[in-house]
Amino acid sequence: MTDEQTDQPQPPAEEPSAEPAPEPEVEAPAVEAEVEAAAPEPAGRRRVGGTRLVVALLLGLLGFTFAIQVRSVADDPTVAALGEEDLVRILANLDAHEERLQQDIRELQETSQRLRTTGESQQEALAEAARRADELGILAGTLPAEGPGVTVTLRGAGGAVTADTLLDAVQELRGAGGEAIQVQGADRAPVRVVASSYFVDGPDGIVVDGRTLRGPYTLVVIGEPETLTPALHIPGGVVESVQQDGGTVTVHEEPGGVEVSAVRQPEALQHARPDS
């Protein structure tokens, strides 16, 4: 080692600091978050959350219904054998049905937004609940209804008009957007058609929900006339089937309005209860 290296002054060693290490700080936001989480949620917020859940379920149901209808048409083997005009008619019916579903979605979204912006006031919530109750009453057949629609009369002797024929007509009209339906025979006493309705051939006519009807048979349907009428004229549908068996089907569009006056008494539930 050289003299230069020996003579260089060495830096003094640093003495350890006598200051104690700082204590870790408690995260106040986390404590506040836990306190807020433990606090009970306001009733108004719970109501808004329930409304959003109901709206989301309804939107999902509408989308599922449309998807099922489109798929059922796509899987139908008779569609491949139809002509261009028939396919255009089917597509037009699907477009009209899609437009109705989109309109329902828009109305539900507007309702959801209105309830959120107004803080779901009690009056707004009650008005919305009453409107939904009226709609459900019409669908369940417990309330009369009126609106634009069609009247469909089926005539035929022998096997031209059977229980299966009436059932097919009801299903085609429902698929085309029929919102309320009643059927009546020659005695003009109507029967409200609902989801649980049944049709059976009897010795004196067609039995609908336990009541015997004699022809001719008339269906009164509320919905868009320009959509309901083409649904019955689809190749292989009710009109073509009845005509092939020697009967006739007459469809009258009533844009001014028809009345579905028959109602059903609500049944008391014995086992089912709301899940809340």
FIKOL-429608 format. One line per 8 residues: number of its first residue (from 1); their letters; for each residue x, y negated, z of N, C-alpha, C. Coordinates in nm, 3 decimals, always signed. Example, Ala and Ser with C-alpha at 12.3 -4.5 7.8 and 13.67 -1.06 7.14 Angstrom:
FIKOL-429608
1	AS	+1.319,+0.569,+0.780,+1.230,+0.450,+0.780,+1.320,+0.330,+0.780  +1.285,+0.225,+0.708,+1.367,+0.106,+0.714,+1.290,-0.003,+0.787 $
END
This chain:
FIKOL-429608
1	MTDEQTDQ	+0.088,+0.119,+0.000,+0.000,+0.000,+0.000,+0.090,-0.122,+0.000  +0.057,-0.224,-0.081,+0.139,-0.345,-0.097,+0.110,-0.441,+0.012  +0.198,-0.544,+0.024,+0.180,-0.645,+0.127,+0.058,-0.730,+0.105  +0.021,-0.755,-0.027,-0.097,-0.838,-0.055,-0.222,-0.771,-0.003  -0.228,-0.640,-0.026,-0.347,-0.571,+0.022,-0.352,-0.570,+0.173  -0.231,-0.565,+0.239,-0.229,-0.559,+0.386,-0.269,-0.692,+0.445  -0.228,-0.806,+0.384,-0.253,-0.936,+0.442,-0.393,-0.986,+0.420  -0.477,-0.922,+0.332,-0.612,-0.974,+0.305,-0.699,-0.959,+0.430 $
9	PQPPAEEP	-0.768,-1.066,+0.468,-0.853,-1.055,+0.588,-0.972,-0.967,+0.564  -1.004,-0.886,+0.658,-1.119,-0.797,+0.648,-1.244,-0.870,+0.698  -1.360,-0.855,+0.628,-1.484,-0.922,+0.673,-1.530,-0.865,+0.805  -1.573,-0.949,+0.892,-1.617,-0.899,+1.025,-1.739,-0.812,+1.010  -1.743,-0.708,+1.088,-1.859,-0.615,+1.086,-1.982,-0.683,+1.143  -2.098,-0.661,+1.074,-2.221,-0.724,+1.121,-2.274,-0.650,+1.243  -2.309,-0.729,+1.341,-2.363,-0.670,+1.462,-2.511,-0.636,+1.439  -2.556,-0.528,+1.491,-2.699,-0.492,+1.473,-2.790,-0.598,+1.533 $
17	SAEPAPEP	-2.897,-0.626,+1.463,-2.991,-0.730,+1.507,-3.064,-0.684,+1.631  -3.079,-0.775,+1.720,-3.147,-0.741,+1.845,-3.297,-0.762,+1.837  -3.348,-0.814,+1.721,-3.491,-0.842,+1.711,-3.567,-0.711,+1.692  -3.672,-0.691,+1.760,-3.751,-0.565,+1.745,-3.821,-0.561,+1.610  -3.842,-0.437,+1.561,-3.911,-0.419,+1.430,-4.055,-0.464,+1.442  -4.104,-0.535,+1.336,-4.244,-0.583,+1.343,-4.341,-0.467,+1.347  -4.448,-0.485,+1.426,-4.550,-0.382,+1.434,-4.635,-0.385,+1.308  -4.680,-0.267,+1.261,-4.765,-0.263,+1.139,-4.897,-0.333,+1.165 $
25	EVEAPAVE	-4.939,-0.411,+1.065,-5.063,-0.486,+1.079,-5.181,-0.394,+1.050  -5.288,-0.418,+1.120,-5.410,-0.341,+1.100,-5.484,-0.400,+0.981  -5.527,-0.313,+0.888,-5.596,-0.360,+0.768,-5.738,-0.397,+0.805  -5.762,-0.526,+0.815,-5.895,-0.572,+0.853,-6.002,-0.537,+0.752  -5.969,-0.547,+0.619,-6.076,-0.515,+0.523,-6.129,-0.375,+0.539  -6.038,-0.277,+0.570,-6.085,-0.139,+0.583,-6.181,-0.126,+0.700  -6.145,-0.197,+0.813,-6.233,-0.190,+0.930,-6.367,-0.253,+0.898  -6.363,-0.368,+0.827,-6.488,-0.434,+0.791,-6.572,-0.346,+0.701 $
33	AEVEAAAP	-6.505,-0.274,+0.606,-6.579,-0.187,+0.516,-6.648,-0.076,+0.592  -6.574,-0.023,+0.697,-6.637,+0.084,+0.774,-6.756,+0.031,+0.853  -6.742,-0.091,+0.904,-6.854,-0.150,+0.979,-6.973,-0.171,+0.888  -6.945,-0.222,+0.765,-7.054,-0.244,+0.671,-7.120,-0.114,+0.631  -7.037,-0.007,+0.612,-7.094,+0.122,+0.574,-7.182,+0.177,+0.684  -7.145,+0.149,+0.810,-7.223,+0.202,+0.921,-7.351,+0.124,+0.944  -7.353,-0.001,+0.895,-7.471,-0.084,+0.916,-7.587,-0.027,+0.837  -7.709,-0.033,+0.886,-7.825,+0.018,+0.811,-7.851,-0.065,+0.688 $
41	EPAGRRRV	-7.888,+0.004,+0.578,-7.914,-0.064,+0.450,-8.048,-0.134,+0.457  -8.057,-0.258,+0.408,-8.185,-0.329,+0.413,-8.292,-0.253,+0.338  -8.418,-0.269,+0.382,-8.529,-0.198,+0.317,-8.547,-0.241,+0.174  -8.528,-0.371,+0.146,-8.544,-0.419,+0.008,-8.447,-0.354,-0.086  -8.320,-0.335,-0.038,-8.220,-0.272,-0.125,-8.256,-0.126,-0.153  -8.310,-0.058,-0.047,-8.352,+0.081,-0.069,-8.463,+0.089,-0.173  -8.557,-0.008,-0.168,-8.666,-0.005,-0.265,-8.616,-0.028,-0.406  -8.520,-0.120,-0.422,-8.463,-0.144,-0.555,-8.393,-0.020,-0.605 $
49	GGTRLVVA	-8.318,+0.048,-0.516,-8.250,+0.170,-0.557,-8.349,+0.277,-0.600  -8.460,+0.290,-0.526,-8.561,+0.388,-0.566,-8.623,+0.355,-0.699  -8.646,+0.226,-0.726,-8.703,+0.186,-0.854,-8.608,+0.218,-0.968  -8.478,+0.190,-0.947,-8.381,+0.222,-1.052,-8.379,+0.371,-1.080  -8.392,+0.454,-0.974,-8.392,+0.599,-0.994,-8.512,+0.643,-1.074  -8.630,+0.588,-1.043,-8.751,+0.624,-1.116,-8.739,+0.585,-1.263  -8.689,+0.462,-1.288,-8.672,+0.416,-1.426,-8.574,+0.505,-1.501  -8.463,+0.542,-1.435,-8.365,+0.629,-1.500,-8.425,+0.765,-1.533 $
57	LLLGLLGF	-8.506,+0.820,-1.442,-8.569,+0.949,-1.469,-8.667,+0.940,-1.586  -8.744,+0.831,-1.592,-8.839,+0.815,-1.703,-8.768,+0.800,-1.836  -8.657,+0.723,-1.837,-8.580,+0.708,-1.960,-8.524,+0.843,-2.005  -8.474,+0.921,-1.911,-8.422,+1.052,-1.946,-8.530,+1.143,-2.001  -8.650,+1.137,-1.942,-8.761,+1.219,-1.990,-8.802,+1.181,-2.130  -8.808,+1.050,-2.160,-8.844,+1.006,-2.294,-8.741,+1.055,-2.397  -8.612,+1.040,-2.364,-8.510,+1.086,-2.456,-8.514,+1.235,-2.478  -8.541,+1.313,-2.369,-8.548,+1.457,-2.382,-8.666,+1.498,-2.469 $
65	TFAIQVRS	-8.782,+1.431,-2.452,-8.900,+1.464,-2.532,-8.873,+1.440,-2.680  -8.811,+1.327,-2.713,-8.781,+1.299,-2.853,-8.684,+1.400,-2.911  -8.582,+1.438,-2.836,-8.484,+1.535,-2.884,-8.548,+1.670,-2.911  -8.640,+1.712,-2.822,-8.707,+1.840,-2.841,-8.792,+1.838,-2.967  -8.864,+1.727,-2.992,-8.949,+1.721,-3.112,-8.866,+1.723,-3.239  -8.756,+1.649,-3.239,-8.670,+1.649,-3.358,-8.613,+1.788,-3.382  -8.571,+1.854,-3.276,-8.513,+1.987,-3.292,-8.616,+2.088,-3.339  -8.741,+2.077,-3.288,-8.844,+2.171,-3.330,-8.875,+2.158,-3.478 $
73	VADDPTVA	-8.873,+2.035,-3.528,-8.896,+2.015,-3.671,-8.777,+2.068,-3.752  -8.656,+2.043,-3.703,-8.538,+2.088,-3.776,-8.529,+2.241,-3.782  -8.578,+2.310,-3.676,-8.569,+2.456,-3.672,-8.687,+2.524,-3.741  -8.785,+2.448,-3.787,-8.902,+2.508,-3.850,-8.863,+2.562,-3.988  -8.881,+2.694,-4.013,-8.842,+2.749,-4.144,-8.926,+2.699,-4.260  -9.048,+2.646,-4.228,-9.133,+2.597,-4.337,-9.087,+2.463,-4.392  -9.002,+2.393,-4.316,-8.957,+2.261,-4.361,-8.875,+2.272,-4.489  -8.794,+2.379,-4.500,-8.709,+2.394,-4.618,-8.791,+2.413,-4.745 $
81	ALGEEDLV	-8.914,+2.463,-4.732,-8.996,+2.490,-4.850,-9.086,+2.372,-4.887  -9.082,+2.264,-4.812,-9.169,+2.151,-4.840,-9.113,+2.064,-4.952  -9.204,+1.994,-5.019,-9.164,+1.903,-5.125,-9.115,+1.771,-5.070  -9.067,+1.687,-5.163,-9.011,+1.559,-5.121,-9.116,+1.472,-5.055  -9.237,+1.470,-5.109,-9.342,+1.386,-5.052,-9.378,+1.429,-4.911  -9.385,+1.562,-4.889,-9.417,+1.612,-4.756,-9.307,+1.580,-4.655  -9.183,+1.591,-4.700,-9.071,+1.559,-4.610,-9.071,+1.412,-4.573  -9.103,+1.328,-4.670,-9.108,+1.184,-4.642,-9.218,+1.156,-4.539 $
89	RILANLDA	-9.332,+1.225,-4.549,-9.440,+1.205,-4.453,-9.397,+1.249,-4.312  -9.328,+1.364,-4.305,-9.282,+1.412,-4.175,-9.183,+1.314,-4.114  -9.089,+1.266,-4.197,-8.991,+1.170,-4.146,-9.058,+1.041,-4.100  -9.162,+1.000,-4.172,-9.234,+0.879,-4.132,-9.300,+0.898,-3.996  -9.357,+1.019,-3.974,-9.418,+1.047,-3.844,-9.314,+1.046,-3.733  -9.197,+1.105,-3.761,-9.090,+1.105,-3.661,-9.041,+0.964,-3.631  -9.029,+0.883,-3.737,-8.987,+0.744,-3.716,-9.088,+0.668,-3.629  -9.216,+0.692,-3.657,-9.319,+0.624,-3.578,-9.315,+0.669,-3.432 $
97	HEERLQQD	-9.293,+0.800,-3.413,-9.284,+0.849,-3.276,-9.161,+0.793,-3.205  -9.050,+0.783,-3.278,-8.930,+0.727,-3.219,-8.952,+0.581,-3.181  -9.023,+0.508,-3.265,-9.049,+0.367,-3.235,-9.133,+0.354,-3.108  -9.231,+0.445,-3.089,-9.310,+0.440,-2.967,-9.224,+0.468,-2.844  -9.134,+0.567,-2.857,-9.045,+0.598,-2.746,-8.952,+0.481,-2.716  -8.900,+0.418,-2.821,-8.812,+0.303,-2.801,-8.889,+0.189,-2.733  -9.015,+0.171,-2.770,-9.096,+0.068,-2.707,-9.117,+0.098,-2.559  -9.142,+0.227,-2.528,-9.156,+0.266,-2.387,-9.027,+0.239,-2.310 $
105	IRELQETS	-8.914,+0.268,-2.374,-8.785,+0.243,-2.309,-8.765,+0.094,-2.282  -8.799,+0.012,-2.383,-8.784,-0.132,-2.364,-8.873,-0.184,-2.251  -8.995,-0.132,-2.245,-9.085,-0.177,-2.139,-9.032,-0.136,-2.002  -8.978,-0.015,-1.992,-8.923,+0.029,-1.864,-8.800,-0.054,-1.824  -8.716,-0.085,-1.924,-8.600,-0.167,-1.894,-8.640,-0.307,-1.851  -8.741,-0.364,-1.917,-8.789,-0.497,-1.878,-8.847,-0.494,-1.737  -8.919,-0.385,-1.706,-8.975,-0.373,-1.572,-8.865,-0.364,-1.468  -8.763,-0.284,-1.497,-8.650,-0.270,-1.405,-8.580,-0.404,-1.384 $
113	QRLRTTGE	-8.556,-0.477,-1.493,-8.490,-0.607,-1.483,-8.575,-0.706,-1.406  -8.705,-0.704,-1.430,-8.794,-0.796,-1.361,-8.796,-0.769,-1.211  -8.798,-0.643,-1.175,-8.799,-0.609,-1.033,-8.668,-0.647,-0.965  -8.557,-0.634,-1.038,-8.429,-0.671,-0.980,-8.415,-0.822,-0.964  -8.455,-0.897,-1.068,-8.438,-1.042,-1.064,-8.530,-1.108,-0.962  -8.645,-1.051,-0.941,-8.739,-1.109,-0.844,-8.718,-1.053,-0.704  -8.617,-0.970,-0.687,-8.595,-0.911,-0.556,-8.702,-0.811,-0.520  -8.777,-0.765,-0.620,-8.886,-0.669,-0.598,-8.979,-0.719,-0.489 $
121	SQQEALAE	-9.041,-0.830,-0.516,-9.137,-0.884,-0.420,-9.252,-0.785,-0.404  -9.322,-0.797,-0.297,-9.430,-0.702,-0.267,-9.539,-0.709,-0.373  -9.577,-0.828,-0.416,-9.682,-0.841,-0.516,-9.639,-0.778,-0.648  -9.515,-0.803,-0.690,-9.466,-0.746,-0.815,-9.464,-0.594,-0.808  -9.419,-0.541,-0.697,-9.413,-0.396,-0.682,-9.552,-0.335,-0.682  -9.648,-0.400,-0.614,-9.784,-0.349,-0.611,-9.849,-0.353,-0.749  -9.824,-0.461,-0.825,-9.881,-0.471,-0.959,-9.825,-0.363,-1.050  -9.695,-0.338,-1.039,-9.633,-0.234,-1.121,-9.685,-0.096,-1.082 $
129	AARRADEL	-9.702,-0.073,-0.953,-9.755,+0.055,-0.907,-9.898,+0.077,-0.955  -9.979,-0.028,-0.955,-10.116,-0.016,-1.003,-10.120,+0.014,-1.153  -10.031,-0.051,-1.228,-10.027,-0.025,-1.373,-9.988,+0.120,-1.401  -9.887,+0.170,-1.329,-9.844,+0.308,-1.349,-9.953,+0.405,-1.306  -10.028,+0.371,-1.200,-10.136,+0.457,-1.154,-10.246,+0.467,-1.260  -10.277,+0.355,-1.327,-10.377,+0.357,-1.434,-10.329,+0.445,-1.549  -10.202,+0.433,-1.586,-10.150,+0.516,-1.695,-10.156,+0.664,-1.660  -10.117,+0.698,-1.539,-10.121,+0.837,-1.497,-10.265,+0.887,-1.489 $
137	GILAGTLP	-10.358,+0.800,-1.448,-10.498,+0.839,-1.444,-10.553,+0.870,-1.582  -10.511,+0.794,-1.683,-10.555,+0.822,-1.820,-10.496,+0.953,-1.869  -10.367,+0.974,-1.842,-10.304,+1.099,-1.885,-10.364,+1.220,-1.814  -10.400,+1.204,-1.687,-10.458,+1.316,-1.612,-10.607,+1.334,-1.640  -10.667,+1.238,-1.712,-10.808,+1.250,-1.746,-10.903,+1.207,-1.638  -10.854,+1.142,-1.534,-10.941,+1.099,-1.426,-10.998,+0.959,-1.448  -10.952,+0.889,-1.551,-11.001,+0.756,-1.583,-11.046,+0.752,-1.729  -11.155,+0.681,-1.760,-11.191,+0.662,-1.901,-11.091,+0.570,-1.970 $
145	AEGPGVTV	-11.091,+0.572,-2.102,-10.996,+0.490,-2.177,-11.059,+0.444,-2.307  -11.006,+0.337,-2.362,-11.049,+0.287,-2.491,-10.930,+0.226,-2.563  -10.938,+0.224,-2.695,-10.830,+0.169,-2.776,-10.841,+0.219,-2.919  -10.752,+0.174,-3.006,-10.755,+0.219,-3.145,-10.730,+0.369,-3.152  -10.788,+0.432,-3.254,-10.770,+0.576,-3.266,-10.845,+0.632,-3.386  -10.880,+0.761,-3.376,-10.949,+0.830,-3.485,-11.055,+0.922,-3.425  -11.153,+0.955,-3.510,-11.249,+1.062,-3.479,-11.233,+1.169,-3.585  -11.221,+1.293,-3.542,-11.197,+1.406,-3.631,-11.312,+1.504,-3.614 $
153	TLRGAGGA	-11.382,+1.535,-3.722,-11.496,+1.627,-3.719,-11.461,+1.752,-3.800  -11.477,+1.868,-3.737,-11.446,+1.997,-3.801,-11.576,+2.075,-3.817  -11.603,+2.114,-3.940,-11.724,+2.191,-3.973,-11.682,+2.318,-4.046  -11.755,+2.425,-4.021,-11.727,+2.549,-4.092,-11.805,+2.664,-4.033  -11.842,+2.758,-4.120,-11.915,+2.876,-4.075,-11.817,+2.992,-4.059  -11.862,+3.091,-3.983,-11.777,+3.209,-3.964,-11.652,+3.175,-3.887  -11.537,+3.211,-3.945,-11.410,+3.189,-3.877,-11.335,+3.067,-3.926  -11.406,+2.972,-3.989,-11.337,+2.853,-4.041,-11.285,+2.766,-3.928 $
161	VTADTLLD	-11.363,+2.755,-3.820,-11.322,+2.675,-3.704,-11.329,+2.764,-3.580  -11.216,+2.794,-3.524,-11.207,+2.879,-3.407,-11.141,+2.803,-3.292  -11.127,+2.873,-3.180,-11.059,+2.812,-3.065,-10.915,+2.777,-3.100  -10.849,+2.865,-3.176,-10.712,+2.836,-3.217,-10.706,+2.712,-3.306  -10.809,+2.693,-3.389,-10.813,+2.576,-3.476,-10.820,+2.448,-3.394  -10.909,+2.445,-3.295,-10.921,+2.327,-3.210,-10.792,+2.302,-3.132  -10.731,+2.409,-3.082,-10.607,+2.394,-3.007,-10.497,+2.339,-3.097  -10.488,+2.389,-3.220,-10.387,+2.338,-3.314,-10.411,+2.190,-3.342 $
169	AVQELRGA	-10.537,+2.151,-3.359,-10.568,+2.011,-3.385,-10.526,+1.923,-3.267  -10.555,+1.968,-3.145,-10.516,+1.891,-3.026,-10.365,+1.877,-3.018  -10.293,+1.986,-3.045,-10.147,+1.981,-3.036,-10.089,+1.889,-3.143  -10.143,+1.894,-3.264,-10.092,+1.806,-3.370,-10.119,+1.659,-3.337  -10.235,+1.632,-3.281,-10.268,+1.494,-3.246,-10.185,+1.444,-3.128  -10.160,+1.531,-3.033,-10.073,+1.492,-2.922,-9.931,+1.466,-2.970  -9.882,+1.553,-3.059,-9.748,+1.534,-3.112,-9.734,+1.405,-3.191  -9.845,+1.358,-3.247,-9.842,+1.233,-3.324,-9.868,+1.111,-3.237 $
177	GGEAIQVQ	-9.877,+1.128,-3.107,-9.893,+1.013,-3.019,-10.031,+0.993,-2.961  -10.118,+1.095,-2.969,-10.249,+1.083,-2.907,-10.236,+1.071,-2.756  -10.291,+0.965,-2.699,-10.274,+0.937,-2.557,-10.392,+0.983,-2.472  -10.511,+0.988,-2.530,-10.630,+1.036,-2.459,-10.720,+1.105,-2.561  -10.771,+1.224,-2.525,-10.848,+1.306,-2.620,-10.969,+1.363,-2.547  -11.083,+1.364,-2.618,-11.199,+1.436,-2.572,-11.260,+1.511,-2.690  -11.326,+1.623,-2.662,-11.388,+1.705,-2.766,-11.535,+1.724,-2.730  -11.619,+1.723,-2.830,-11.762,+1.742,-2.807,-11.820,+1.826,-2.920 $
185	GADRAPVR	-11.929,+1.897,-2.888,-11.998,+1.980,-2.986,-12.124,+1.913,-3.036  -12.216,+1.997,-3.085,-12.339,+1.943,-3.143,-12.425,+1.874,-3.038  -12.412,+1.912,-2.910,-12.494,+1.850,-2.806,-12.437,+1.716,-2.761  -12.320,+1.676,-2.816,-12.258,+1.548,-2.791,-12.211,+1.530,-2.647  -12.207,+1.638,-2.569,-12.155,+1.628,-2.431,-12.004,+1.647,-2.436  -11.926,+1.542,-2.409,-11.781,+1.551,-2.428,-11.710,+1.621,-2.312  -11.596,+1.679,-2.344,-11.507,+1.739,-2.246,-11.371,+1.672,-2.260  -11.315,+1.623,-2.150,-11.185,+1.558,-2.154,-11.076,+1.665,-2.167 $
193	VVASSYFV	-10.985,+1.644,-2.262,-10.877,+1.738,-2.285,-10.753,+1.689,-2.211  -10.700,+1.776,-2.124,-10.580,+1.742,-2.047,-10.479,+1.855,-2.064  -10.369,+1.845,-1.992,-10.261,+1.943,-2.009,-10.305,+2.083,-1.972  -10.400,+2.098,-1.879,-10.443,+2.231,-1.835,-10.564,+2.284,-1.911  -10.612,+2.212,-2.013,-10.731,+2.255,-2.086,-10.704,+2.385,-2.162  -10.809,+2.466,-2.177,-10.797,+2.591,-2.253,-10.914,+2.603,-2.351  -10.892,+2.678,-2.458,-10.990,+2.699,-2.563,-11.003,+2.849,-2.588  -11.128,+2.900,-2.582,-11.152,+3.042,-2.599,-11.274,+3.060,-2.688 $
201	DGPDGIVV	-11.266,+3.156,-2.780,-11.381,+3.188,-2.864,-11.486,+3.262,-2.781  -11.610,+3.212,-2.785,-11.720,+3.275,-2.713,-11.827,+3.323,-2.809  -11.926,+3.396,-2.758,-12.032,+3.449,-2.846,-12.119,+3.340,-2.909  -12.129,+3.224,-2.844,-12.215,+3.117,-2.893,-12.139,+2.992,-2.935  -12.008,+3.002,-2.943,-11.930,+2.886,-2.982,-11.791,+2.894,-2.922  -11.732,+2.778,-2.901,-11.598,+2.771,-2.844,-11.608,+2.721,-2.700  -11.546,+2.795,-2.609,-11.548,+2.758,-2.467,-11.426,+2.671,-2.438  -11.454,+2.550,-2.390,-11.348,+2.455,-2.355,-11.359,+2.425,-2.206 $
209	DGRTLRGP	-11.259,+2.471,-2.131,-11.258,+2.449,-1.985,-11.388,+2.494,-1.920  -11.438,+2.610,-1.964,-11.557,+2.667,-1.903,-11.689,+2.620,-1.962  -11.688,+2.525,-2.054,-11.812,+2.475,-2.115,-11.819,+2.521,-2.260  -11.933,+2.578,-2.299,-11.951,+2.628,-2.435,-11.995,+2.514,-2.527  -11.920,+2.494,-2.635,-11.953,+2.393,-2.735,-11.989,+2.462,-2.866  -12.089,+2.408,-2.933,-12.130,+2.460,-3.064,-12.096,+2.357,-3.172  -12.059,+2.409,-3.289,-12.019,+2.321,-3.397,-12.134,+2.241,-3.455  -12.101,+2.134,-3.527,-11.966,+2.088,-3.558,-11.895,+2.028,-3.435 $
217	YTLVVIGE	-11.763,+2.027,-3.442,-11.682,+1.982,-3.329,-11.616,+1.849,-3.365  -11.620,+1.757,-3.270,-11.564,+1.624,-3.293,-11.460,+1.593,-3.187  -11.343,+1.552,-3.232,-11.235,+1.509,-3.144,-11.227,+1.357,-3.150  -11.226,+1.293,-3.035,-11.207,+1.149,-3.025,-11.069,+1.127,-2.963  -10.983,+1.056,-3.036,-10.843,+1.045,-2.997,-10.802,+0.898,-2.997  -10.734,+0.856,-2.891,-10.679,+0.721,-2.884,-10.531,+0.727,-2.920  -10.491,+0.643,-3.015,-10.353,+0.638,-3.062,-10.346,+0.552,-3.186  -10.231,+0.551,-3.252,-10.216,+0.473,-3.374,-10.278,+0.550,-3.491 $
225	PETLTPAL	-10.385,+0.495,-3.552,-10.452,+0.567,-3.660,-10.360,+0.601,-3.776  -10.269,+0.510,-3.812,-10.182,+0.535,-3.927,-10.082,+0.646,-3.899  -10.068,+0.687,-3.774,-9.980,+0.799,-3.739,-10.058,+0.927,-3.716  -10.177,+0.916,-3.656,-10.257,+1.034,-3.626,-10.310,+1.101,-3.752  -10.357,+1.023,-3.848,-10.417,+1.081,-3.968,-10.318,+1.164,-4.049  -10.198,+1.117,-4.081,-10.105,+1.201,-4.157,-10.066,+1.329,-4.084  -10.068,+1.328,-3.952,-10.029,+1.447,-3.876,-10.121,+1.565,-3.905  -10.248,+1.537,-3.928,-10.343,+1.645,-3.957,-10.333,+1.695,-4.101 $
233	HIPGGVVE	-10.271,+1.616,-4.189,-10.263,+1.653,-4.330,-10.128,+1.711,-4.369  -10.044,+1.743,-4.272,-9.917,+1.808,-4.303,-9.945,+1.945,-4.365  -9.873,+1.985,-4.469,-9.896,+2.117,-4.530,-9.889,+2.229,-4.427  -9.992,+2.315,-4.432,-10.002,+2.422,-4.335,-10.066,+2.380,-4.205  -10.112,+2.254,-4.199,-10.172,+2.203,-4.077,-10.320,+2.235,-4.068  -10.388,+2.163,-3.980,-10.528,+2.192,-3.950,-10.618,+2.172,-4.071  -10.604,+2.059,-4.140,-10.692,+2.029,-4.254,-10.679,+2.137,-4.361  -10.558,+2.172,-4.396,-10.537,+2.272,-4.500,-10.588,+2.410,-4.457 $
241	SVQQDGGT	-10.567,+2.447,-4.333,-10.611,+2.578,-4.284,-10.763,+2.589,-4.284  -10.832,+2.485,-4.236,-10.977,+2.489,-4.233,-11.034,+2.491,-4.375  -10.977,+2.414,-4.466,-11.026,+2.413,-4.603,-11.005,+2.548,-4.671  -10.897,+2.615,-4.642,-10.874,+2.747,-4.700,-10.976,+2.850,-4.652  -11.029,+2.829,-4.531,-11.129,+2.922,-4.477,-11.272,+2.878,-4.508  -11.288,+2.777,-4.593,-11.421,+2.735,-4.636,-11.482,+2.625,-4.553  -11.408,+2.566,-4.462,-11.461,+2.459,-4.380,-11.415,+2.322,-4.427  -11.453,+2.219,-4.353,-11.414,+2.083,-4.387,-11.367,+2.010,-4.262 $
249	VTVHEEPG	-11.275,+1.916,-4.282,-11.225,+1.831,-4.175,-11.237,+1.686,-4.222  -11.308,+1.606,-4.145,-11.327,+1.464,-4.178,-11.257,+1.379,-4.073  -11.171,+1.289,-4.119,-11.096,+1.202,-4.029,-11.137,+1.057,-4.055  -11.184,+0.990,-3.952,-11.221,+0.849,-3.963,-11.127,+0.767,-3.875  -11.056,+0.674,-3.937,-10.970,+0.585,-3.860,-11.054,+0.473,-3.801  -11.029,+0.445,-3.673,-11.104,+0.343,-3.600,-11.008,+0.241,-3.540  -10.953,+0.152,-3.625,-10.860,+0.052,-3.569,-10.928,-0.043,-3.471  -11.061,-0.059,-3.486,-11.133,-0.147,-3.393,-11.147,-0.089,-3.255 $
257	GVEVSAVR	-11.129,+0.042,-3.243,-11.132,+0.102,-3.111,-11.228,+0.218,-3.100  -11.191,+0.317,-3.021,-11.278,+0.428,-2.984,-11.280,+0.436,-2.831  -11.376,+0.510,-2.780,-11.389,+0.523,-2.635,-11.384,+0.670,-2.596  -11.295,+0.700,-2.504,-11.288,+0.834,-2.444,-11.352,+0.820,-2.306  -11.478,+0.861,-2.297,-11.556,+0.836,-2.176,-11.556,+0.953,-2.078  -11.528,+1.073,-2.128,-11.531,+1.190,-2.040,-11.415,+1.183,-1.940  -11.444,+1.219,-1.816,-11.342,+1.219,-1.712,-11.347,+1.352,-1.638  -11.239,+1.380,-1.570,-11.229,+1.501,-1.488,-11.213,+1.460,-1.342 $
265	QPEALQHA	-11.268,+1.541,-1.255,-11.253,+1.515,-1.112,-11.114,+1.562,-1.067  -11.043,+1.478,-0.993,-10.911,+1.521,-0.946,-10.922,+1.642,-0.854  -10.832,+1.735,-0.873,-10.832,+1.856,-0.791,-10.745,+1.835,-0.668  -10.795,+1.881,-0.555,-10.719,+1.871,-0.431,-10.607,+1.975,-0.432  -10.487,+1.929,-0.408,-10.372,+2.018,-0.407,-10.367,+2.095,-0.275  -10.344,+2.225,-0.286,-10.340,+2.309,-0.167,-10.198,+2.336,-0.119  -10.103,+2.335,-0.210,-9.967,+2.374,-0.173,-9.863,+2.266,-0.205  -9.878,+2.197,-0.318,-9.776,+2.101,-0.359,-9.785,+1.974,-0.275 $
273	RPDS	-9.669,+1.921,-0.238,-9.659,+1.796,-0.165,-9.549,+1.710,-0.227  -9.560,+1.577,-0.220,-9.454,+1.492,-0.275,-9.321,+1.520,-0.205  -9.215,+1.523,-0.283,-9.081,+1.545,-0.230,-9.017,+1.410,-0.204  -9.021,+1.364,-0.079,-8.969,+1.232,-0.045,-8.879,+1.240,+0.076 $
END
